[in-house]
Amino acid sequence: MKKEINLILDFDSTIVELETIEVLADFSLKKNPEKNKIYNKIKDMTNLAMSGKLSFAKALSKRISLLEANKTDVNKTINFLKEKVSYSFIKNLSYFNKYNKNCFIVSGGFKEIIIPVLENFNFIEKNIYANTFNFNQKNEIVSIDKNNPLSKDKGKNLIIKNLKGYNIIVGDGYTDYEVKKYGNADLFIQFTGNINRSELNQNADFISTDFSEIIEFIHNV
């Protein structure tokens, strides 16, 4: 193959086992008597957005407004997710370390969480693309940076179209498939090790629960 391979990874439900925003909600809403109702609303919006049934931008903005989260909750989320990195990912770290120049994370999640969770995994920080929080003087999350392309619908496309090479995107959700759909990735690999969104199965070039199988597939492309 003439073009250099860029391996582009999702974070939530791919590198880590869970959806970050749901973990953050679990911590931030502990004292809210309506916790279960709000948490389920956040989870439902995540599932609808990741299935392509709801605008990602609208779902993100609405979920942030429901969080009631602060920097303490963010730190708790970081520590929790450090213990929830997908085993399939961990056992293939030598691969990601060897090819880290061409390994990217493009996520609708949050840099303030992703970077510290992965601090010991040898990712190049400039290759990590994600949303960022806006905090007020009380260290409460009040919004996200709306100028960040990843806060918008089709945001991953806006980032990945600038990556020159043979782009392979690995993820669990519609926003990952969408990158191939609009011509900015050559292959969409659906990682189902944490969740299988069956409505995406027919759109995937390859489906696997195991990064070892994904790496083998990539090397046979």
C-alpha positions as CSV (number, residue, x, y, z in Angstrom):
1,M,0.0,0.0,0.0
2,K,1.4,3.4,-1.0
3,K,-0.3,5.5,1.5
4,E,0.7,5.5,5.2
5,I,-2.0,4.0,7.5
6,N,-3.5,6.3,10.1
7,L,-5.3,4.3,12.8
8,I,-8.0,6.5,14.3
9,L,-9.6,5.4,17.6
10,D,-12.7,6.3,19.4
11,F,-12.4,6.6,23.2
12,D,-15.8,6.0,24.9
13,S,-16.9,2.3,24.8
14,T,-13.8,1.5,22.7
15,I,-10.6,2.3,24.5
16,V,-12.5,2.4,27.8
17,E,-15.4,0.1,28.6
18,L,-17.9,2.8,29.4
19,E,-19.3,6.2,28.2
20,T,-17.4,9.0,30.0
21,I,-20.4,11.3,30.3
22,E,-22.4,8.6,32.0
23,V,-19.6,7.9,34.5
24,L,-19.3,11.7,35.1
25,A,-23.1,11.9,35.7
26,D,-23.0,9.0,38.1
27,F,-20.5,10.9,40.3
28,S,-22.0,14.4,39.9
29,L,-25.6,13.5,40.5
30,K,-25.1,11.4,43.7
31,K,-26.9,13.9,45.9
32,N,-29.6,14.7,43.5
33,P,-32.9,13.1,44.4
34,E,-33.8,12.9,40.7
35,K,-30.5,11.1,40.0
36,N,-31.9,8.0,38.4
37,K,-34.3,9.9,36.2
38,I,-31.6,12.4,35.0
39,Y,-29.0,9.6,34.5
40,N,-31.4,7.6,32.4
41,K,-32.2,10.6,30.3
42,I,-28.4,11.2,29.7
43,K,-27.9,7.5,28.8
44,D,-30.9,7.5,26.4
45,M,-29.5,10.5,24.6
46,T,-26.1,8.9,24.3
47,N,-27.6,5.8,22.8
48,L,-29.7,7.7,20.3
49,A,-26.8,9.9,19.2
50,M,-24.4,6.9,18.9
51,S,-27.1,5.1,16.8
52,G,-27.5,8.0,14.5
53,K,-31.1,8.8,15.7
54,L,-30.3,12.1,17.4
55,S,-28.1,15.1,16.5
56,F,-24.8,14.5,18.3
57,A,-24.4,18.3,18.9
58,K,-27.8,18.6,20.5
59,A,-27.4,15.5,22.6
60,L,-24.0,16.7,23.8
61,S,-25.2,20.2,24.8
62,K,-28.3,18.8,26.5
63,R,-26.3,16.1,28.4
64,I,-23.8,18.7,29.6
65,S,-26.6,20.9,30.9
66,L,-27.9,18.0,33.0
67,L,-24.6,17.0,34.6
68,E,-24.2,19.4,37.5
69,A,-20.5,18.4,37.5
70,N,-17.4,20.1,38.8
71,K,-13.6,19.5,38.7
72,T,-13.8,17.1,41.7
73,D,-16.3,14.9,39.7
74,V,-13.9,15.1,36.7
75,N,-11.0,13.8,38.9
76,K,-13.2,11.0,40.2
77,T,-14.1,10.1,36.7
78,I,-10.5,10.0,35.6
79,N,-9.5,7.7,38.5
80,F,-12.4,5.4,37.8
81,L,-11.8,5.1,34.1
82,K,-8.1,4.4,34.6
83,E,-9.4,1.0,35.9
84,K,-11.8,0.6,33.1
85,V,-9.5,0.6,30.0
86,S,-10.5,-2.2,27.7
87,Y,-8.4,-5.3,28.3
88,S,-8.3,-6.0,24.6
89,F,-6.7,-2.6,24.2
90,I,-4.2,-3.0,27.0
91,K,-2.9,-6.4,25.7
92,N,-2.0,-4.7,22.4
93,L,-0.3,-1.6,23.8
94,S,3.0,-2.6,22.3
95,Y,1.4,-2.1,18.9
96,F,0.0,1.3,19.7
97,N,3.4,2.3,21.2
98,K,5.3,1.2,18.2
99,Y,3.1,3.0,15.7
100,N,2.1,5.9,17.9
101,K,3.1,8.5,15.3
102,N,0.2,7.2,13.2
103,C,-2.3,6.4,16.0
104,F,-4.9,9.1,16.7
105,I,-7.7,9.5,19.1
106,V,-10.7,11.4,17.8
107,S,-13.5,11.6,20.3
108,G,-16.6,13.5,21.2
109,G,-15.5,13.1,24.8
110,F,-13.3,15.4,26.8
111,K,-9.6,16.1,26.7
112,E,-9.5,16.9,30.4
113,I,-10.4,13.3,31.0
114,I,-8.9,11.4,28.1
115,I,-5.3,12.7,28.4
116,P,-4.9,11.8,32.1
117,V,-6.6,8.4,31.7
118,L,-4.0,7.6,28.9
119,E,-1.0,9.4,30.4
120,N,1.0,6.1,30.8
121,F,0.1,4.7,27.3
122,N,2.6,6.7,25.2
123,F,0.1,8.4,23.0
124,I,1.3,11.6,21.4
125,E,-0.8,14.4,22.9
126,K,-1.1,16.4,19.7
127,N,-2.7,13.3,18.2
128,I,-5.6,13.4,20.7
129,Y,-8.6,15.3,19.5
130,A,-11.6,15.8,21.9
131,N,-13.9,18.4,23.3
132,T,-13.0,20.7,26.2
133,F,-15.0,22.0,29.2
134,N,-15.7,25.5,30.2
135,F,-15.6,26.0,34.0
136,N,-16.9,28.9,36.1
137,Q,-15.1,30.4,39.1
138,K,-16.5,27.6,41.4
139,N,-14.9,25.0,39.1
140,E,-18.3,23.9,37.9
141,I,-18.8,22.7,34.3
142,V,-21.0,25.3,32.6
143,S,-20.6,24.4,29.0
144,I,-18.1,23.1,26.4
145,D,-16.1,25.0,23.9
146,K,-18.5,25.5,21.0
147,N,-15.7,26.5,18.7
148,N,-14.3,23.0,18.8
149,P,-15.3,21.1,15.7
150,L,-16.0,18.0,17.8
151,S,-18.8,19.8,19.6
152,K,-20.7,19.9,16.2
153,D,-22.5,17.4,14.1
154,K,-20.1,15.5,11.8
155,G,-17.3,16.9,13.9
156,K,-15.1,13.9,13.5
157,N,-15.2,14.5,9.7
158,L,-13.9,18.0,10.2
159,I,-10.8,16.7,12.0
160,I,-10.1,13.5,10.1
161,K,-10.4,15.1,6.6
162,N,-7.1,16.9,7.4
163,L,-5.2,13.6,8.2
164,K,-3.3,12.6,5.0
165,G,-3.0,8.9,4.4
166,Y,-5.1,5.7,4.4
167,N,-7.5,6.5,7.3
168,I,-8.9,3.5,9.2
169,I,-11.4,4.5,12.0
170,V,-12.2,2.1,14.9
171,G,-15.1,2.8,17.1
172,D,-18.5,1.7,18.3
173,G,-20.9,4.4,17.2
174,Y,-22.5,6.2,14.3
175,T,-20.2,9.2,14.5
176,D,-17.3,6.8,13.7
177,Y,-19.1,5.2,10.7
178,E,-20.1,8.6,9.6
179,V,-16.5,9.5,8.8
180,K,-16.4,6.8,6.2
181,K,-19.9,7.6,5.0
182,Y,-18.7,11.1,4.0
183,G,-15.5,9.9,2.5
184,N,-13.0,10.9,5.2
185,A,-12.0,7.3,6.2
186,D,-11.1,4.4,3.9
187,L,-12.4,1.8,6.4
188,F,-14.8,1.7,9.3
189,I,-14.0,-1.0,11.8
190,Q,-16.7,-1.6,14.4
191,F,-15.3,-2.5,17.8
192,T,-17.9,-4.5,19.7
193,G,-15.9,-5.5,22.8
194,N,-18.0,-3.2,25.1
195,I,-21.2,-2.6,23.2
196,N,-22.6,-3.9,19.9
197,R,-24.8,-1.3,18.2
198,S,-26.4,-3.8,15.8
199,E,-27.8,-1.1,13.5
200,L,-24.3,-0.3,12.4
201,N,-23.2,-3.9,11.6
202,Q,-24.1,-3.7,8.0
203,N,-22.0,-0.6,7.5
204,A,-18.8,-1.9,9.0
205,D,-15.9,-3.2,6.9
206,F,-14.9,-5.4,9.8
207,I,-16.4,-6.2,13.2
208,S,-14.6,-7.5,16.2
209,T,-14.5,-7.6,20.0
210,D,-10.7,-7.9,20.0
211,F,-8.0,-5.4,19.0
212,S,-5.7,-8.4,18.2
213,E,-8.1,-9.3,15.4
214,I,-8.4,-5.7,14.3
215,I,-4.6,-5.3,14.0
216,E,-4.3,-8.5,12.0
217,F,-7.1,-7.3,9.7
218,I,-5.3,-3.9,9.2
219,H,-2.1,-5.6,8.3
220,N,-3.9,-7.7,5.6
221,V,-5.5,-4.6,4.0
